[in-house]
């Protein structure tokens, strides 16, 4: 239960800052407000954003229930998480967050918010390649190497170590 409380706390702080506070500031700085009418871009944006949020939330749950840890680098899972959304791609949490941001960009018809989403994914890629993967290789050894052989970093079906 303590792991769940830690995961909720860390995820709430990270999500609140990266996906609510910063995008709201960006929209404010660029003068973009809430759309006056709900049209197809807003509906599509809500759908894409909801799917992204659901994927990210399922990843947090997988970290807690399968990995017995949290998504925070300073409180990582104790077991390799390779089930749930992690059976399709190695980094579904970042993909879900990127989808949520892209959905918000579509909802607001905001190019700056779309650029923020792309920059977020670029930063996530660098973090994965230069920090997460080396740490996971040291922590989980052959199990992680085998997982990398079976599951692509970003795309389902890409089964080579990347």
Secondary structure, DSSP 8 states (H G I E B T S, - for coil): -HHHHHHHHHHHHHHIIIIIIHHHHHHHHTT----SS--HHHHHHHHHHHHHHHHHHHHHHHHHHTTSS-SSGGG--SS---SGGGGTBTTHHHHHHHHHHHHHHHHHT-HHHHHHHHHHHHHHHHHIIIIIHHHHHHHHHHHHHHHHHHSBSSSTT--S--
